[in-house]
């Protein structure tokens, strides 16, 4: 994640890095706002998104807890 900030700061990241960063922040925010999962589950999902950015986002999008309607 720090490397991503450094690339953005030096202009080498580009548009797609910015889009990925916004999606990752949105995912972590959504994970912790979700009322259907417990604390450990939230931490595990957030770690997955943080340590495996692209794969974690994809897994969370398809398999993460969904909001109750």
C-alpha positions in Angstrom: 0.0 0.0 0.0 2.9 2.4 0.8 4.4 1.7 -2.6 1.1 2.7 -4.2 1.2 6.1 -2.4 4.8 6.6 -3.4 3.9 5.9 -7.1 1.0 8.3 -6.9 3.2 11.0 -5.3 5.8 10.7 -8.0 3.3 10.6 -10.9 4.3 7.1 -12.1 1.1 5.4 -11.0 -1.3 6.6 -13.6 -5.0 6.5 -13.8 -5.4 2.8 -13.2 -3.4 2.9 -10.0 -5.7 5.7 -8.8 -8.8 3.7 -9.7 -7.5 0.7 -7.9 -6.7 2.7 -4.8 -10.2 4.2 -4.7 -11.7 0.7 -5.1 -9.5 -0.6 -2.3 -10.5 2.2 0.1 -14.1 1.7 -0.8 -13.9 -2.0 -0.1 -12.2 -1.6 3.3 -14.8 1.0 4.2 -17.6 -1.2 3.1 -16.1 -4.2 5.0 -16.2 -2.3 8.3 -19.6 -0.8 7.7 -21.2 -4.2 7.1 -23.4 -5.2 10.0 -23.8 -8.9 8.9 -20.3 -10.0 9.7 -18.3 -10.2 12.9 -15.1 -8.5 13.9 -12.7 -11.3 13.0 -14.4 -11.7 9.6 -14.0 -8.0 8.9 -10.3 -8.0 9.9 -9.6 -11.0 7.7 -11.4 -9.5 4.7 -9.6 -6.2 5.2 -6.2 -8.0 5.4 -7.0 -9.9 2.2 -7.8 -6.7 0.4 -4.7 -4.9 1.8 -2.1 -7.7 1.3 -3.5 -9.0 -2.0 -4.9 -5.8 -3.6 -6.3 -7.0 -6.9 -7.1 -10.6 -6.0 -8.5 -9.5 -2.6 -10.8 -7.0 -4.3 -12.1 -9.6 -6.7 -12.6 -12.2 -4.0 -14.3 -9.7 -1.7 -16.6 -8.5 -4.5 -17.8 -12.0 -5.3 -17.6 -13.9 -2.0 -17.7 -11.2 0.7 -20.6 -10.7 3.0 -23.6 -9.0 1.4 -25.7 -6.4 3.0 -29.2 -7.6 4.2 -32.1 -6.1 2.3 
